[in-house]
């Protein structure tokens, strides 16, 4: 992958800091952001490539996502979620936009497999960059109106940010079953949000 263009020169002791601490430190010392790039660049690239199906497009997605992450860094609030969840939302928003551009350019819709679909944020429940607190409030309010099974699976997946593997072990399900339940639960939650007139 080509370099992302952020300055280098951070000290080794900073690598012991959490993602959230590094993001806060990077506001005063931009070079610190390089550590976050190192932690997430490969993971983000693989996620982006799984959505776009194109290496060059995936590199563009990662580049743009990191620029947005740094741009919106002053608005990040740790109490609203982890840096990983917040930054992945931004990455997937960018990846989805690039995917749609690629599909339009080919003049047909590329079929996503279930794993790719799960990587995309739903239009009705995705977080806006810089407004994750409001989005989380809307989602949590909708969860109180949702059936118990829907609220439980979405709380584990999105509020507690547990990996599907952990949810599967906790609930005694297969990973495939967890993905199916999360997918169905998101549709229920989307309908609840739409019916209340809320918007994200």
Secondary structure, 3 states (H helix, E strand, C coil): CCCCCCCCCCCHHHHHCCHHHHHHHHCCCHHHHHHHHHHHHHHHHHHHHHHHCCHHHHHHHHHHHHHHHHHCHHHCCHHHCCHHHHHHHHHHHHHHHHHHHHHHHHCCCCCCCHHHHHHCCCCCCCCCCCCHHHHHHHHHHHHCCCCHHHHHHHHHHHHCCCCHHHHHHHHCCCHHHHHHHHHHHHHHHHHHHHHHCCCC
